[in-house]
Amino acid sequence: MLNQFNVLVSWIKARINDERGASLVEYALLVALIAVVCIAAVTFLGETASTQLSNVGTAIDGAN
C-alpha cells in the first residue's frame, strides 16, 4: 500500500513540475498579442489607404 502511495506522490510531483502547460499559455498569449497588433495595423492602414484612394479618384474625376 505504501509503495502505491509513493508512486502516486511521484506522479503528482511530476505533473506539478511539468512546464509544458506554461509554455503553451505563453505561446497562446504571444499569438493573441500578434493578432491584435495585426488587426489594429490593418484597420488603421485600411482607413488611410481608403482615404488616399478616394482623394486620387476625386482628383482624376475632377480632371475630366
mmCIF file of the N, C-alpha and C atoms, coordinates in Angstrom:
data_MODEL
# 
_entry.id   MODEL 
# 
loop_
_atom_site.group_PDB 
_atom_site.id 
_atom_site.type_symbol 
_atom_site.label_atom_id 
_atom_site.label_alt_id 
_atom_site.label_comp_id 
_atom_site.label_asym_id 
_atom_site.label_entity_id 
_atom_site.label_seq_id 
_atom_site.pdbx_PDB_ins_code 
_atom_site.Cartn_x 
_atom_site.Cartn_y 
_atom_site.Cartn_z 
_atom_site.occupancy 
_atom_site.B_iso_or_equiv 
_atom_site.pdbx_formal_charge 
_atom_site.auth_seq_id 
_atom_site.auth_comp_id 
_atom_site.auth_asym_id 
_atom_site.auth_atom_id 
_atom_site.pdbx_PDB_model_num 
ATOM 1   N N  . MET A 1 1  ? 0.822   -1.189 0.000   1.00 0.00 ? 1  MET A N  1 
ATOM 2   C CA . MET A 1 1  ? 0.000   0.000  0.000   1.00 0.00 ? 1  MET A CA 1 
ATOM 3   C C  . MET A 1 1  ? 0.869   1.257  0.000   1.00 0.00 ? 1  MET A C  1 
ATOM 4   N N  . LEU A 1 2  ? 1.933   1.245  0.761   1.00 0.00 ? 2  LEU A N  1 
ATOM 5   C CA . LEU A 1 2  ? 2.826   2.394  0.852   1.00 0.00 ? 2  LEU A CA 1 
ATOM 6   C C  . LEU A 1 2  ? 3.534   2.628  -0.478  1.00 0.00 ? 2  LEU A C  1 
ATOM 7   N N  . ASN A 1 3  ? 3.854   1.551  -1.191  1.00 0.00 ? 3  ASN A N  1 
ATOM 8   C CA . ASN A 1 3  ? 4.507   1.666  -2.486  1.00 0.00 ? 3  ASN A CA 1 
ATOM 9   C C  . ASN A 1 3  ? 3.582   2.370  -3.485  1.00 0.00 ? 3  ASN A C  1 
ATOM 10  N N  . GLN A 1 4  ? 2.296   2.028  -3.488  1.00 0.00 ? 4  GLN A N  1 
ATOM 11  C CA . GLN A 1 4  ? 1.344   2.674  -4.391  1.00 0.00 ? 4  GLN A CA 1 
ATOM 12  C C  . GLN A 1 4  ? 1.193   4.158  -4.063  1.00 0.00 ? 4  GLN A C  1 
ATOM 13  N N  . PHE A 1 5  ? 1.233   4.479  -2.771  1.00 0.00 ? 5  PHE A N  1 
ATOM 14  C CA . PHE A 1 5  ? 1.152   5.878  -2.364  1.00 0.00 ? 5  PHE A CA 1 
ATOM 15  C C  . PHE A 1 5  ? 2.367   6.647  -2.858  1.00 0.00 ? 5  PHE A C  1 
ATOM 16  N N  . ASN A 1 6  ? 3.543   6.056  -2.757  1.00 0.00 ? 6  ASN A N  1 
ATOM 17  C CA . ASN A 1 6  ? 4.764   6.711  -3.235  1.00 0.00 ? 6  ASN A CA 1 
ATOM 18  C C  . ASN A 1 6  ? 4.719   6.924  -4.745  1.00 0.00 ? 6  ASN A C  1 
ATOM 19  N N  . VAL A 1 7  ? 4.178   5.975  -5.469  1.00 0.00 ? 7  VAL A N  1 
ATOM 20  C CA . VAL A 1 7  ? 4.040   6.118  -6.916  1.00 0.00 ? 7  VAL A CA 1 
ATOM 21  C C  . VAL A 1 7  ? 3.080   7.260  -7.233  1.00 0.00 ? 7  VAL A C  1 
ATOM 22  N N  . LEU A 1 8  ? 1.986   7.332  -6.515  1.00 0.00 ? 8  LEU A N  1 
ATOM 23  C CA . LEU A 1 8  ? 1.014   8.403  -6.714  1.00 0.00 ? 8  LEU A CA 1 
ATOM 24  C C  . LEU A 1 8  ? 1.626   9.769  -6.408  1.00 0.00 ? 8  LEU A C  1 
ATOM 25  N N  . VAL A 1 9  ? 2.351   9.871  -5.319  1.00 0.00 ? 9  VAL A N  1 
ATOM 26  C CA . VAL A 1 9  ? 3.002   11.135 -4.952  1.00 0.00 ? 9  VAL A CA 1 
ATOM 27  C C  . VAL A 1 9  ? 4.033   11.520 -6.007  1.00 0.00 ? 9  VAL A C  1 
ATOM 28  N N  . SER A 1 10 ? 4.795   10.578 -6.496  1.00 0.00 ? 10 SER A N  1 
ATOM 29  C CA . SER A 1 10 ? 5.786   10.854 -7.539  1.00 0.00 ? 10 SER A CA 1 
ATOM 30  C C  . SER A 1 10 ? 5.110   11.327 -8.820  1.00 0.00 ? 10 SER A C  1 
ATOM 31  N N  . TRP A 1 11 ? 3.993   10.697 -9.168  1.00 0.00 ? 11 TRP A N  1 
ATOM 32  C CA . TRP A 1 11 ? 3.261   11.088 -10.374 1.00 0.00 ? 11 TRP A CA 1 
ATOM 33  C C  . TRP A 1 11 ? 2.718   12.508 -10.243 1.00 0.00 ? 11 TRP A C  1 
ATOM 34  N N  . ILE A 1 12 ? 2.165   12.841 -9.080  1.00 0.00 ? 12 ILE A N  1 
ATOM 35  C CA . ILE A 1 12 ? 1.630   14.195 -8.858  1.00 0.00 ? 12 ILE A CA 1 
ATOM 36  C C  . ILE A 1 12 ? 2.744   15.227 -8.900  1.00 0.00 ? 12 ILE A C  1 
ATOM 37  N N  . LYS A 1 13 ? 3.879   14.941 -8.277  1.00 0.00 ? 13 LYS A N  1 
ATOM 38  C CA . LYS A 1 13 ? 5.006   15.877 -8.303  1.00 0.00 ? 13 LYS A CA 1 
ATOM 39  C C  . LYS A 1 13 ? 5.509   16.099 -9.726  1.00 0.00 ? 13 LYS A C  1 
ATOM 40  N N  . ALA A 1 14 ? 5.533   15.044 -10.524 1.00 0.00 ? 14 ALA A N  1 
ATOM 41  C CA . ALA A 1 14 ? 5.977   15.175 -11.912 1.00 0.00 ? 14 ALA A CA 1 
ATOM 42  C C  . ALA A 1 14 ? 5.027   16.067 -12.692 1.00 0.00 ? 14 ALA A C  1 
ATOM 43  N N  . ARG A 1 15 ? 3.742   15.966 -12.442 1.00 0.00 ? 15 ARG A N  1 
ATOM 44  C CA . ARG A 1 15 ? 2.753   16.795 -13.147 1.00 0.00 ? 15 ARG A CA 1 
ATOM 45  C C  . ARG A 1 15 ? 2.823   18.250 -12.690 1.00 0.00 ? 15 ARG A C  1 
ATOM 46  N N  . ILE A 1 16 ? 3.102   18.484 -11.433 1.00 0.00 ? 16 ILE A N  1 
ATOM 47  C CA . ILE A 1 16 ? 3.194   19.850 -10.918 1.00 0.00 ? 16 ILE A CA 1 
ATOM 48  C C  . ILE A 1 16 ? 4.432   20.541 -11.470 1.00 0.00 ? 16 ILE A C  1 
ATOM 49  N N  . ASN A 1 17 ? 5.531   19.829 -11.606 1.00 0.00 ? 17 ASN A N  1 
ATOM 50  C CA . ASN A 1 17 ? 6.777   20.415 -12.084 1.00 0.00 ? 17 ASN A CA 1 
ATOM 51  C C  . ASN A 1 17 ? 6.863   20.477 -13.604 1.00 0.00 ? 17 ASN A C  1 
ATOM 52  N N  . ASP A 1 18 ? 5.858   19.958 -14.295 1.00 0.00 ? 18 ASP A N  1 
ATOM 53  C CA . ASP A 1 18 ? 5.855   19.967 -15.753 1.00 0.00 ? 18 ASP A CA 1 
ATOM 54  C C  . ASP A 1 18 ? 5.532   21.374 -16.241 1.00 0.00 ? 18 ASP A C  1 
ATOM 55  N N  . GLU A 1 19 ? 6.393   21.961 -17.069 1.00 0.00 ? 19 GLU A N  1 
ATOM 56  C CA . GLU A 1 19 ? 6.220   23.338 -17.522 1.00 0.00 ? 19 GLU A CA 1 
ATOM 57  C C  . GLU A 1 19 ? 5.711   23.424 -18.958 1.00 0.00 ? 19 GLU A C  1 
ATOM 58  N N  . ARG A 1 20 ? 5.279   22.321 -19.535 1.00 0.00 ? 20 ARG A N  1 
ATOM 59  C CA . ARG A 1 20 ? 4.758   22.366 -20.900 1.00 0.00 ? 20 ARG A CA 1 
ATOM 60  C C  . ARG A 1 20 ? 3.500   23.214 -20.981 1.00 0.00 ? 20 ARG A C  1 
ATOM 61  N N  . GLY A 1 21 ? 2.654   23.132 -19.983 1.00 0.00 ? 21 GLY A N  1 
ATOM 62  C CA . GLY A 1 21 ? 1.437   23.920 -19.967 1.00 0.00 ? 21 GLY A CA 1 
ATOM 63  C C  . GLY A 1 21 ? 1.730   25.407 -19.904 1.00 0.00 ? 21 GLY A C  1 
ATOM 64  N N  . ALA A 1 22 ? 2.747   25.785 -19.118 1.00 0.00 ? 22 ALA A N  1 
ATOM 65  C CA . ALA A 1 22 ? 3.116   27.194 -19.017 1.00 0.00 ? 22 ALA A CA 1 
ATOM 66  C C  . ALA A 1 22 ? 3.635   27.700 -20.356 1.00 0.00 ? 22 ALA A C  1 
ATOM 67  N N  . SER A 1 23 ? 4.412   26.913 -21.043 1.00 0.00 ? 23 SER A N  1 
ATOM 68  C CA . SER A 1 23 ? 4.920   27.315 -22.353 1.00 0.00 ? 23 SER A CA 1 
ATOM 69  C C  . SER A 1 23 ? 3.784   27.474 -23.346 1.00 0.00 ? 23 SER A C  1 
ATOM 70  N N  . LEU A 1 24 ? 2.823   26.585 -23.291 1.00 0.00 ? 24 LEU A N  1 
ATOM 71  C CA . LEU A 1 24 ? 1.682   26.656 -24.195 1.00 0.00 ? 24 LEU A CA 1 
ATOM 72  C C  . LEU A 1 24 ? 0.888   27.935 -23.956 1.00 0.00 ? 24 LEU A C  1 
ATOM 73  N N  . VAL A 1 25 ? 0.694   28.301 -22.705 1.00 0.00 ? 25 VAL A N  1 
ATOM 74  C CA . VAL A 1 25 ? -0.032  29.533 -22.377 1.00 0.00 ? 25 VAL A CA 1 
ATOM 75  C C  . VAL A 1 25 ? 0.748   30.744 -22.866 1.00 0.00 ? 25 VAL A C  1 
ATOM 76  N N  . GLU A 1 26 ? 2.062   30.732 -22.688 1.00 0.00 ? 26 GLU A N  1 
ATOM 77  C CA . GLU A 1 26 ? 2.880   31.854 -23.149 1.00 0.00 ? 26 GLU A CA 1 
ATOM 78  C C  . GLU A 1 26 ? 2.800   32.003 -24.664 1.00 0.00 ? 26 GLU A C  1 
ATOM 79  N N  . TYR A 1 27 ? 2.858   30.906 -25.390 1.00 0.00 ? 27 TYR A N  1 
ATOM 80  C CA . TYR A 1 27 ? 2.745   30.964 -26.850 1.00 0.00 ? 27 TYR A CA 1 
ATOM 81  C C  . TYR A 1 27 ? 1.364   31.456 -27.271 1.00 0.00 ? 27 TYR A C  1 
ATOM 82  N N  . ALA A 1 28 ? 0.333   31.012 -26.586 1.00 0.00 ? 28 ALA A N  1 
ATOM 83  C CA . ALA A 1 28 ? -1.029  31.447 -26.914 1.00 0.00 ? 28 ALA A CA 1 
ATOM 84  C C  . ALA A 1 28 ? -1.182  32.950 -26.690 1.00 0.00 ? 28 ALA A C  1 
ATOM 85  N N  . LEU A 1 29 ? -0.631  33.458 -25.598 1.00 0.00 ? 29 LEU A N  1 
ATOM 86  C CA . LEU A 1 29 ? -0.691  34.899 -25.342 1.00 0.00 ? 29 LEU A CA 1 
ATOM 87  C C  . LEU A 1 29 ? 0.099   35.676 -26.383 1.00 0.00 ? 29 LEU A C  1 
ATOM 88  N N  . LEU A 1 30 ? 1.229   35.147 -26.790 1.00 0.00 ? 30 LEU A N  1 
ATOM 89  C CA . LEU A 1 30 ? 2.043   35.804 -27.811 1.00 0.00 ? 30 LEU A CA 1 
ATOM 90  C C  . LEU A 1 30 ? 1.307   35.850 -29.148 1.00 0.00 ? 30 LEU A C  1 
ATOM 91  N N  . VAL A 1 31 ? 0.683   34.762 -29.530 1.00 0.00 ? 31 VAL A N  1 
ATOM 92  C CA . VAL A 1 31 ? -0.086  34.724 -30.785 1.00 0.00 ? 31 VAL A CA 1 
ATOM 93  C C  . VAL A 1 31 ? -1.268  35.687 -30.711 1.00 0.00 ? 31 VAL A C  1 
ATOM 94  N N  . ALA A 1 32 ? -1.931  35.752 -29.567 1.00 0.00 ? 32 ALA A N  1 
ATOM 95  C CA . ALA A 1 32 ? -3.056  36.673 -29.413 1.00 0.00 ? 32 ALA A CA 1 
ATOM 96  C C  . ALA A 1 32 ? -2.593  38.122 -29.517 1.00 0.00 ? 32 ALA A C  1 
ATOM 97  N N  . LEU A 1 33 ? -1.455  38.443 -28.922 1.00 0.00 ? 33 LEU A N  1 
ATOM 98  C CA . LEU A 1 33 ? -0.921  39.800 -28.999 1.00 0.00 ? 33 LEU A CA 1 
ATOM 99  C C  . LEU A 1 33 ? -0.557  40.162 -30.435 1.00 0.00 ? 33 LEU A C  1 
ATOM 100 N N  . ILE A 1 34 ? 0.073   39.254 -31.139 1.00 0.00 ? 34 ILE A N  1 
ATOM 101 C CA . ILE A 1 34 ? 0.422   39.499 -32.545 1.00 0.00 ? 34 ILE A CA 1 
ATOM 102 C C  . ILE A 1 34 ? -0.842  39.708 -33.377 1.00 0.00 ? 34 ILE A C  1 
ATOM 103 N N  . ALA A 1 35 ? -1.872  38.921 -33.119 1.00 0.00 ? 35 ALA A N  1 
ATOM 104 C CA . ALA A 1 35 ? -3.128  39.066 -33.856 1.00 0.00 ? 35 ALA A CA 1 
ATOM 105 C C  . ALA A 1 35 ? -3.761  40.424 -33.600 1.00 0.00 ? 35 ALA A C  1 
ATOM 106 N N  . VAL A 1 36 ? -3.746  40.878 -32.357 1.00 0.00 ? 36 VAL A N  1 
ATOM 107 C CA . VAL A 1 36 ? -4.325  42.186 -32.032 1.00 0.00 ? 36 VAL A CA 1 
ATOM 108 C C  . VAL A 1 36 ? -3.557  43.296 -32.731 1.00 0.00 ? 36 VAL A C  1 
ATOM 109 N N  . VAL A 1 37 ? -2.225  43.210 -32.724 1.00 0.00 ? 37 VAL A N  1 
ATOM 110 C CA . VAL A 1 37 ? -1.407  44.232 -33.398 1.00 0.00 ? 37 VAL A CA 1 
ATOM 111 C C  . VAL A 1 37 ? -1.679  44.224 -34.904 1.00 0.00 ? 37 VAL A C  1 
ATOM 112 N N  . CYS A 1 38 ? -1.783  43.054 -35.501 1.00 0.00 ? 38 CYS A N  1 
ATOM 113 C CA . CYS A 1 38 ? -2.061  42.964 -36.945 1.00 0.00 ? 38 CYS A CA 1 
ATOM 114 C C  . CYS A 1 38 ? -3.428  43.538 -37.281 1.00 0.00 ? 38 CYS A C  1 
ATOM 115 N N  . ILE A 1 39 ? -4.426  43.235 -36.479 1.00 0.00 ? 39 ILE A N  1 
ATOM 116 C CA . ILE A 1 39 ? -5.768  43.756 -36.733 1.00 0.00 ? 39 ILE A CA 1 
ATOM 117 C C  . ILE A 1 39 ? -5.780  45.272 -36.600 1.00 0.00 ? 39 ILE A C  1 
ATOM 118 N N  . ALA A 1 40 ? -5.101  45.806 -35.583 1.00 0.00 ? 40 ALA A N  1 
ATOM 119 C CA . ALA A 1 40 ? -5.042  47.259 -35.410 1.00 0.00 ? 40 ALA A CA 1 
ATOM 120 C C  . ALA A 1 40 ? -4.317  47.916 -36.580 1.00 0.00 ? 40 ALA A C  1 
ATOM 121 N N  . ALA A 1 41 ? -3.238  47.323 -37.050 1.00 0.00 ? 41 ALA A N  1 
ATOM 122 C CA . ALA A 1 41 ? -2.482  47.892 -38.169 1.00 0.00 ? 41 ALA A CA 1 
ATOM 123 C C  . ALA A 1 41 ? -3.315  47.870 -39.444 1.00 0.00 ? 41 ALA A C  1 
ATOM 124 N N  . VAL A 1 42 ? -3.989  46.773 -39.712 1.00 0.00 ? 42 VAL A N  1 
ATOM 125 C CA . VAL A 1 42 ? -4.817  46.682 -40.920 1.00 0.00 ? 42 VAL A CA 1 
ATOM 126 C C  . VAL A 1 42 ? -5.973  47.681 -40.845 1.00 0.00 ? 42 VAL A C  1 
ATOM 127 N N  . THR A 1 43 ? -6.573  47.820 -39.683 1.00 0.00 ? 43 THR A N  1 
ATOM 128 C CA . THR A 1 43 ? -7.665  48.776 -39.518 1.00 0.00 ? 43 THR A CA 1 
ATOM 129 C C  . THR A 1 43 ? -7.183  50.198 -39.768 1.00 0.00 ? 43 THR A C  1 
ATOM 130 N N  . PHE A 1 44 ? -6.064  50.565 -39.158 1.00 0.00 ? 44 PHE A N  1 
ATOM 131 C CA . PHE A 1 44 ? -5.536  51.919 -39.321 1.00 0.00 ? 44 PHE A CA 1 
ATOM 132 C C  . PHE A 1 44 ? -5.086  52.169 -40.757 1.00 0.00 ? 44 PHE A C  1 
ATOM 133 N N  . LEU A 1 45 ? -4.306  51.259 -41.304 1.00 0.00 ? 45 LEU A N  1 
ATOM 134 C CA . LEU A 1 45 ? -3.804  51.445 -42.661 1.00 0.00 ? 45 LEU A CA 1 
ATOM 135 C C  . LEU A 1 45 ? -4.913  51.325 -43.694 1.00 0.00 ? 45 LEU A C  1 
ATOM 136 N N  . GLY A 1 46 ? -5.925  50.514 -43.404 1.00 0.00 ? 46 GLY A N  1 
ATOM 137 C CA . GLY A 1 46 ? -7.049  50.380 -44.321 1.00 0.00 ? 46 GLY A CA 1 
ATOM 138 C C  . GLY A 1 46 ? -7.821  51.683 -44.460 1.00 0.00 ? 46 GLY A C  1 
ATOM 139 N N  . GLU A 1 47 ? -8.049  52.362 -43.351 1.00 0.00 ? 47 GLU A N  1 
ATOM 140 C CA . GLU A 1 47 ? -8.744  53.643 -43.399 1.00 0.00 ? 47 GLU A CA 1 
ATOM 141 C C  . GLU A 1 47 ? -7.901  54.695 -44.119 1.00 0.00 ? 47 GLU A C  1 
ATOM 142 N N  . THR A 1 48 ? -6.618  54.708 -43.858 1.00 0.00 ? 48 THR A N  1 
ATOM 143 C CA . THR A 1 48 ? -5.721  55.662 -44.510 1.00 0.00 ? 48 THR A CA 1 
ATOM 144 C C  . THR A 1 48 ? -5.655  55.401 -46.010 1.00 0.00 ? 48 THR A C  1 
ATOM 145 N N  . ALA A 1 49 ? -5.529  54.145 -46.397 1.00 0.00 ? 49 ALA A N  1 
ATOM 146 C CA . ALA A 1 49 ? -5.466  53.801 -47.813 1.00 0.00 ? 49 ALA A CA 1 
ATOM 147 C C  . ALA A 1 49 ? -6.783  54.139 -48.506 1.00 0.00 ? 49 ALA A C  1 
ATOM 148 N N  . SER A 1 50 ? -7.900  53.902 -47.839 1.00 0.00 ? 50 SER A N  1 
ATOM 149 C CA . SER A 1 50 ? -9.204  54.219 -48.428 1.00 0.00 ? 50 SER A CA 1 
ATOM 150 C C  . SER A 1 50 ? -9.336  55.724 -48.651 1.00 0.00 ? 50 SER A C  1 
ATOM 151 N N  . THR A 1 51 ? -8.899  56.507 -47.699 1.00 0.00 ? 51 THR A N  1 
ATOM 152 C CA . THR A 1 51 ? -8.956  57.966 -47.837 1.00 0.00 ? 51 THR A CA 1 
ATOM 153 C C  . THR A 1 51 ? -8.079  58.438 -48.987 1.00 0.00 ? 51 THR A C  1 
ATOM 154 N N  . GLN A 1 52 ? -6.879  57.904 -49.071 1.00 0.00 ? 52 GLN A N  1 
ATOM 155 C CA . GLN A 1 52 ? -5.963  58.303 -50.151 1.00 0.00 ? 52 GLN A CA 1 
ATOM 156 C C  . GLN A 1 52 ? -6.521  57.911 -51.521 1.00 0.00 ? 52 GLN A C  1 
ATOM 157 N N  . LEU A 1 53 ? -7.074  56.724 -51.642 1.00 0.00 ? 53 LEU A N  1 
ATOM 158 C CA . LEU A 1 53 ? -7.643  56.297 -52.910 1.00 0.00 ? 53 LEU A CA 1 
ATOM 159 C C  . LEU A 1 53 ? -8.863  57.132 -53.291 1.00 0.00 ? 53 LEU A C  1 
ATOM 160 N N  . SER A 1 54 ? -9.650  57.521 -52.313 1.00 0.00 ? 54 SER A N  1 
ATOM 161 C CA . SER A 1 54 ? -10.788 58.399 -52.593 1.00 0.00 ? 54 SER A CA 1 
ATOM 162 C C  . SER A 1 54 ? -10.314 59.756 -53.097 1.00 0.00 ? 54 SER A C  1 
ATOM 163 N N  . ASN A 1 55 ? -9.255  60.277 -52.480 1.00 0.00 ? 55 ASN A N  1 
ATOM 164 C CA . ASN A 1 55 ? -8.694  61.560 -52.929 1.00 0.00 ? 55 ASN A CA 1 
ATOM 165 C C  . ASN A 1 55 ? -8.180  61.464 -54.363 1.00 0.00 ? 55 ASN A C  1 
ATOM 166 N N  . VAL A 1 56 ? -7.509  60.385 -54.673 1.00 0.00 ? 56 VAL A N  1 
ATOM 167 C CA . VAL A 1 56 ? -6.983  60.182 -56.045 1.00 0.00 ? 56 VAL A CA 1 
ATOM 168 C C  . VAL A 1 56 ? -8.138  60.061 -57.031 1.00 0.00 ? 56 VAL A C  1 
ATOM 169 N N  . GLY A 1 57 ? -9.165  59.310 -56.665 1.00 0.00 ? 57 GLY A N  1 
ATOM 170 C CA . GLY A 1 57 ? -10.328 59.162 -57.543 1.00 0.00 ? 57 GLY A CA 1 
ATOM 171 C C  . GLY A 1 57 ? -11.038 60.486 -57.762 1.00 0.00 ? 57 GLY A C  1 
ATOM 172 N N  . THR A 1 58 ? -11.153 61.278 -56.734 1.00 0.00 ? 58 THR A N  1 
ATOM 173 C CA . THR A 1 58 ? -11.780 62.595 -56.876 1.00 0.00 ? 58 THR A CA 1 
ATOM 174 C C  . THR A 1 58 ? -10.951 63.500 -57.766 1.00 0.00 ? 58 THR A C  1 
ATOM 175 N N  . ALA A 1 59 ? -9.624  63.445 -57.603 1.00 0.00 ? 59 ALA A N  1 
ATOM 176 C CA . ALA A 1 59 ? -8.745  64.275 -58.435 1.00 0.00 ? 59 ALA A CA 1 
ATOM 177 C C  . ALA A 1 59 ? -8.818  63.851 -59.901 1.00 0.00 ? 59 ALA A C  1 
ATOM 178 N N  . ILE A 1 60 ? -8.878  62.562 -60.147 1.00 0.00 ? 60 ILE A N  1 
ATOM 179 C CA . ILE A 1 60 ? -8.967  62.082 -61.541 1.00 0.00 ? 60 ILE A CA 1 
ATOM 180 C C  . ILE A 1 60 ? -10.323 62.449 -62.120 1.00 0.00 ? 60 ILE A C  1 
ATOM 181 N N  . ASP A 1 61 ? -11.374 62.301 -61.353 1.00 0.00 ? 61 ASP A N  1 
ATOM 182 C CA . ASP A 1 61 ? -12.716 62.625 -61.826 1.00 0.00 ? 61 ASP A CA 1 
ATOM 183 C C  . ASP A 1 61 ? -12.841 64.136 -62.082 1.00 0.00 ? 61 ASP A C  1 
ATOM 184 N N  . GLY A 1 62 ? -12.202 64.940 -61.259 1.00 0.00 ? 62 GLY A N  1 
ATOM 185 C CA . GLY A 1 62 ? -12.235 66.401 -61.445 1.00 0.00 ? 62 GLY A CA 1 
ATOM 186 C C  . GLY A 1 62 ? -11.422 66.852 -62.632 1.00 0.00 ? 62 GLY A C  1 
ATOM 187 N N  . ALA A 1 63 ? -10.406 66.075 -63.036 1.00 0.00 ? 63 ALA A N  1 
ATOM 188 C CA . ALA A 1 63 ? -9.567  66.446 -64.163 1.00 0.00 ? 63 ALA A CA 1 
ATOM 189 C C  . ALA A 1 63 ? -10.300 66.248 -65.486 1.00 0.00 ? 63 ALA A C  1 
ATOM 190 N N  . ASN A 1 64 ? -11.281 65.385 -65.516 1.00 0.00 ? 64 ASN A N  1 
ATOM 191 C CA . ASN A 1 64 ? -12.027 65.126 -66.760 1.00 0.00 ? 64 ASN A CA 1 
ATOM 192 C C  . ASN A 1 64 ? -13.009 66.219 -66.917 1.00 0.00 ? 64 ASN A C  1 
# 
